[in-house]
Amino acid sequence: MLLLESLAREVVARWERGDLAEAVRELDLHLQGIAEDRERHRDLIERAVGLYANDDIEIDADRTFIAASQEGAFVMGWLWVSRSDGVVASRPEEGAQSR
């Protein structure tokens, strides 16, 4: 389960038990960290958009998640998979590939 999902579920559970404040603070800290990471690594996000975003891969620079290290980062993107035609993107350098 994603940490964000876990923290949100804890907010709901504590709402029901009546001790909500601590869970909301933990969720808020996590959300602040996500926003700070996105701003701190804006250059890597924009680079990912320029290199990989196309009709099959969507990267929203203002809403993405990023997992960065000293060497680079993983930037969240959405990969389009059609239900109807069986065509999906494989690797950006290869373009679309039929499966």
N, C-alpha and C positions, 0 to 999 in steps of 0.2 A: 504494500500500500504506500502511496506517495506520502511524504511527510506532511505536505499541505493538507491532503485529505485526512490524515490522522489527526492533525491539529484541529481541523474543522469539526470532525466527529467528536473530539473531546469537548469542544465548545457546546455542542448539542447535548452531550451526556451531562455536563456540569450544569447546563441550564435546567435540565430535568431534576438534578439533585439540589440545586439552589446555591452552588458555589462557583459562579460563572467567572468572576473577575480574573483569577489567575490564568485560566484557559484562554481568555480573550487577550490578556497581555502576551502570552506565549505565541499565539497566532499573530498578533500585531508585530512582534519582534521578527518573526519569520517573514512576514510580508514586507517589512521594511528592508530586511536583508536581500530579498529578491529584487526589490526596486533599486537598491544601492548597487548590487552586482550588475544589473542591466545598465545603469549609468556609468559605472566604472569601466565596463567593457563594451561600451557603445561602438568603439572602433571595430572590434571583432564581430559584433552583430552586423554592422553595416557591411563588413567584408563578406560575411556569410551570405547576406542578401545579394550582394553583387555577384558572387561566385555561383550560388546554387539556386536561388529563387527563379522559378519559371512557371509554366502552366501546370506542372505536376507537383511542385514543391513550394509551399507558402511559408514564408518567415515574416512574422509581424514584428518589426523592430521595436515597437512600443509595448508589446505584450509577451514577448518571448521569455523563456527561462534560459539561464545560462549556467553551465558548470565549468568554471575556469580553473586553470592551473598556471604555472609559470611558463609552460611551453605553448599554451593555446587554450582552446575552450571547445566544449560541446555547446552548440546553439540549437535550441528546440525549433523544429520546423514540422509542418504538416505535409505528409505525402498523400497525394490524391490517388485513390484506387477506385476505378470505375466498376460498378456491378455489372454493367451491360456488355462492354466490349472486350474484357479480358486483357486490356493494355495497361501496364503499369510502368512507372519510371524505374529503372534499375540503378545505374550510376549516372550522375550528371554528364560525365564525359561520353557516355554511350547513348544518351537519349532514351526514348521510350522503347520498350521491348515487349513483344507479345509473349504471353505465357499460356 
